Amino acid sequence: MILLTISSDRNLFKEGSDVWNRYLDYGKLFGEIHVIVFSHKNLGNKNAKIGDNVFVYPTNHIFRVFYLCKILKIAKGVLGLRCPKCGDLEIDHKTDSWAITAQDPFEAGFAGWILKKIYKIPLQIQIHTDLLSRYFGRESLLNKLRVILAKFLISRADGIRVVSERIRRSLIESRLLCVAKIDVLPIFVDVKSVKNAQVKIDIHKKYPQFNFIILMASRLTKEKNIGLAIEVIAELVKKYSKIGLVVCGKGPELKNLKFKTFNLQLNENVKFEDWSNDLFSYYKTADLFLLTSNYEGYGRSVAEVMSAGLPVVMTDVGLAGEVLINDKNGIVIPVGDKKALVSAADLLINDNKKRNLFSCEGKKAVEDLMAKEGYLKLYKKSFNF
């Protein structure tokens, strides 16, 4: 089978990145993989090759509205050309050997559906976010429009891959498609890489003023609700003056979060850092990981953190209830419940035995889920339409 992928992950152009290495493995499963990536012209990305049979093409257009036109142009070059005599479309390879996968049910999914209609090739749509969550649509007008588009596309796909059982259930309840069309396959975490990563930066040595460090790592966007975490620290600092919250990431909410930190007089307890390429060191040397999102598709950072042995307190989103089981290998609390978050953090600050239990059980849960050979078999199987 030959796979045409439509993606927005620009790390595919960075040799050695997680997604680069992941596609090296995917290349072993297919005859060829061709990936078209949404990319702004100013980024200067060029066509790339991963291994022997994975090819990556940037859209490289200055205006997002024209990405679709560029995708169709690139796909035409990859898939086939017009017959010079009759003008009919000729496919260079047999169409039954191709499949299209779009890495979201929005812009990428729409491009995939157009290609499916033109080339008569089966389409898989991937869903990485909980788009039917009540919080997703409320976030913006754009998200409301995306939900409408996603509902249209999902019912017309040949296969759906979701990253969590939570999303599968929401699709079934919405009656958008047949249950048999849905494959559950989480985002892959290379547990071996996490385990073997050397600690280059000890977060306690970097912040010696803190005797307990809570870590967050994510895009700084509204749905991550990091403001709630800052409010939690405001409560905890009344009892633990040397507690610290370290937030790693960047995004549109950074200015608002810093302003909130200032207003709550927490500048000494809350530290903001840019996204780091060495988060594994932080995962291995912090005391607790906190996730306060209103919704998540999966929560890959949580899986990475668990595989590093860092205890987790998180809201009931993404992999909560599937990989992270409340009071077995972490703590799950209702979305937006500040009081429950404060209580959970307070418990783990004082209970070393429970933190060690969560550390051991968390590692085991992710290792069992992410055995690479079995994962790759499931990935290939998801294209059996």
C-alpha angles and dihedrals in degrees: 000000000000117000128210111196128192111202144162096206105117091183085084085083092056111087112226096019119135093256092046090055091044091057090049086062093043089053089065090062100053140045090238138348121206115190123194111197127200102239136166116234093235091063089070096216117171133201108285139193124216112198117321102313111024116095125187125200125187120214089220097190125147093219122056091210089068096050090098092056090050092048091053090049093050092044091051089056092047099042105036149296142248119277106249091219105046104011092233118141115261121194116217090214129034108277092226089065093060133081131179123216122188116198096217136026092235127061094348091045092051091052089049091051092051090051090048090054094047100042101027091232122147116257130216118193119203121211116201100164134056094249094169092057111118089235096056098063093042093058098077146339088254091058091050089054091046091055090053091049092046092053090052093049099041093059090052099048123103092220139008126210116195127184098222143031087237091066092044090055092049091052092048092049090050090053091222094139147356116289090231091065094063124090120186112214121153126218108278119251117194097225092182092058091050092048094049096043112119120229105248098163122036104206091207091056090048091051105029091163090074124075093186123032126198113197131205125181122181147098109297098239134134097259091058088064093206089161087072090056090053089053089051090054089050088060096042095049089064087068102025110038093181097053117120136198116205115193116195117192146064135239146119095298096060095098093048092047093051090049091051091049090052093048091052090048092239101130090117093051104037120062126185121207133179118251109289130214088212102057090134088073090054091046090055098046105037121090103225139008119218128198118181101171123152089217139356133180092217116326105233093185089061091054090049091048092050091050088053090054098249114143115239137214112187144162119256097273139109114354094003108125092019107057101001107051117194113257092356103076102350144347125275121195133181117275112272096007103139095175092055091047092052091048093048093049091045090052094052094044088062102033111071091169092058092046090053091048092052090047094055096040092046092054092050094049094053094042091054092049098044104049097148100219094052092043093054091050090054091047092055092043090057088072094060095107 
